[in-house]
């Protein structure tokens, strides 16, 4: 497929439906069995959604929101809305109701699609502007605006109509974490996203014979661009995972060839592998030898002994992991957070085809990526075609290109702070560039990036926690980890109590901003002991270094006051 005659995202879908109508498009589990859908069937289903939107009287530019797990209905809603010039507002299914309310009110959404009618009561009284609520599973007559999907969709519709949306028309408002603790609405046009799909496919091509397995939230632009629109571009089949708790089974059974992932998944796999190998055992020594041998092979540093030993190590170690992941993976794209070097040595060393990329929601999202045959796991690769990257005098990475957002919805001040007068977007990340390859070295602002890709501004959360007098000083932790931790100077010794009180102060923050680990310290941080600047600001790096032992001990134990969440697990 080429860019000729493609002016918008709906054009991309329409062209795919008409080019390969009988090819497999989607697969999902209906509770009893896996059900397949061809591109032609997807097109006919989307036409019914188009007709339903038209019947609601929605106009070009109106916002429509959806809150679903990854499933084919997400695609049908999205494509029907985009084709009519509507603006989609995806919500995180696991988010708290108050954050959903914020996004719905800020966007001015007129229609809301929910997976379950049970979600509606927590929202009803605070989003009076919503005119229609459509529910996949169940509905109630108590509220005149709520209706089940079965009753909302017409039984039949005319053929899928082609979109008249322009490339610069607003396609979606995607809410991302802001420094105030409330999300900001990133405005992305059809052209923004479509250009990123094309550039991504030219850098790392997918094929019609590929099978994607989708499990990262479609409300996140990484999965949406790289796992949804790119699959449409390639004509590949997408399988929707049943749940995170069943992800390991789904990967093994559905045998994907392409996996869009975050580092957290490989952290979980690695942890399971470590648990299964006793320290000092033959099994562990064999595993470690395979990783190191494979890593030298990947780096082109293999010795004769490595070449002789590798076939045996591949059979005994690497192939077992490969089969665990379905046995057909040819491409794993990792993003959303940094891929730790020790994970790279293990999984790339064992032969997994992992490519790390980099981007932001504000850039649709991919800015740079490693390529097959040009893969340096210590970097995030080179800029995609059509994207300019440079570092300013302070080392901050700047980006310019057709994928840069239109701005923040209803927030011109934040837009101006993000994009300068010359059109350069300030990423907030520090970087170095060598031969076009980008290495991220830190952040201009103190933003914690969890291993699942969620971003948390620590200063805002810390200020909120300090509203409770039980805390004298606090430092939020979590960079590259699965969950947030807290160093707290307090006279209260009960850490479970401290954790609960800290979380009570974070009730207005996104759902993932929750303290799960805490270490209590008795001695205050002062200028005299070197932990505060003369202006009484926390020396974050110094504090983390000073209390490194306490931090590791804190994370070595189970969650203090938050139950284990299946969203964080995979194996």
HELIX and SHEET records of a PDB file:
HELIX    1   1 UNK A    9  UNK A   19  1                                  11    
HELIX    2   2 UNK A   39  UNK A   55  1                                  17    
HELIX    3   3 UNK A   72  UNK A   83  1                                  12    
HELIX    4   4 UNK A   97  UNK A  107  1                                  11    
HELIX    5   5 UNK A  117  UNK A  119  5                                   3    
HELIX    6   6 UNK A  121  UNK A  124  1                                   4    
HELIX    7   7 UNK A  149  UNK A  152  1                                   4    
HELIX    8   8 UNK A  190  UNK A  203  1                                  14    
HELIX    9   9 UNK A  221  UNK A  223  1                                   3    
HELIX   10  10 UNK A  224  UNK A  229  3                                   6    
HELIX   11  11 UNK A  230  UNK A  234  1                                   5    
HELIX   12  12 UNK A  247  UNK A  254  1                                   8    
HELIX   13  13 UNK A  263  UNK A  275  1                                  13    
HELIX   14  14 UNK A  282  UNK A  298  1                                  17    
HELIX   15  15 UNK A  304  UNK A  313  1                                  10    
HELIX   16  16 UNK A  314  UNK A  318  3                                   5    
HELIX   17  17 UNK A  319  UNK A  324  1                                   6    
HELIX   18  18 UNK A  341  UNK A  347  1                                   7    
HELIX   19  19 UNK A  361  UNK A  363  5                                   3    
HELIX   20  20 UNK A  412  UNK A  418  1                                   7    
HELIX   21  21 UNK A  458  UNK A  465  1                                   8    
HELIX   22  22 UNK A  495  UNK A  504  1                                  10    
HELIX   23  23 UNK A  540  UNK A  546  1                                   7    
HELIX   24  24 UNK A  548  UNK A  556  1                                   9    
HELIX   25  25 UNK A  566  UNK A  568  5                                   3    
SHEET    1   A 9 UNK A  34  UNK A  38  0                                        
SHEET    2   A 9 UNK A  24  UNK A  29 -1                                        
SHEET    3   A 9 UNK A 237  UNK A 240  1                                        
SHEET    4   A 9 UNK A 211  UNK A 214  1                                        
SHEET    5   A 9 UNK A 258  UNK A 261  1                                        
SHEET    6   A 9 UNK A 331  UNK A 334  1                                        
SHEET    7   A 9 UNK A 354  UNK A 360  1                                        
SHEET    8   A 9 UNK A 365  UNK A 369 -1                                        
SHEET    9   A 9 UNK A 382  UNK A 383 -1                                        
SHEET    1   B 5 UNK A  87  UNK A  90  0                                        
SHEET    2   B 5 UNK A  63  UNK A  67  1                                        
SHEET    3   B 5 UNK A 111  UNK A 116  1                                        
SHEET    4   B 5 UNK A 132  UNK A 137  1                                        
SHEET    5   B 5 UNK A 146  UNK A 148  1                                        
SHEET    1   C 3 UNK A 170  UNK A 176  0                                        
SHEET    2   C 3 UNK A 184  UNK A 189 -1                                        
SHEET    3   C 3 UNK A 407  UNK A 408 -1                                        
SHEET    1   D 4 UNK A 388  UNK A 391  0                                        
SHEET    2   D 4 UNK A 396  UNK A 400 -1                                        
SHEET    3   D 4 UNK A 425  UNK A 434 -1                                        
SHEET    4   D 4 UNK A 437  UNK A 443 -1                                        
SHEET    1   E 2 UNK A 447  UNK A 449  0                                        
SHEET    2   E 2 UNK A 455  UNK A 457 -1                                        
SHEET    1   F 3 UNK A 473  UNK A 477  0                                        
SHEET    2   F 3 UNK A 484  UNK A 489 -1                                        
SHEET    3   F 3 UNK A 515  UNK A 521  1                                        
END                                                                             
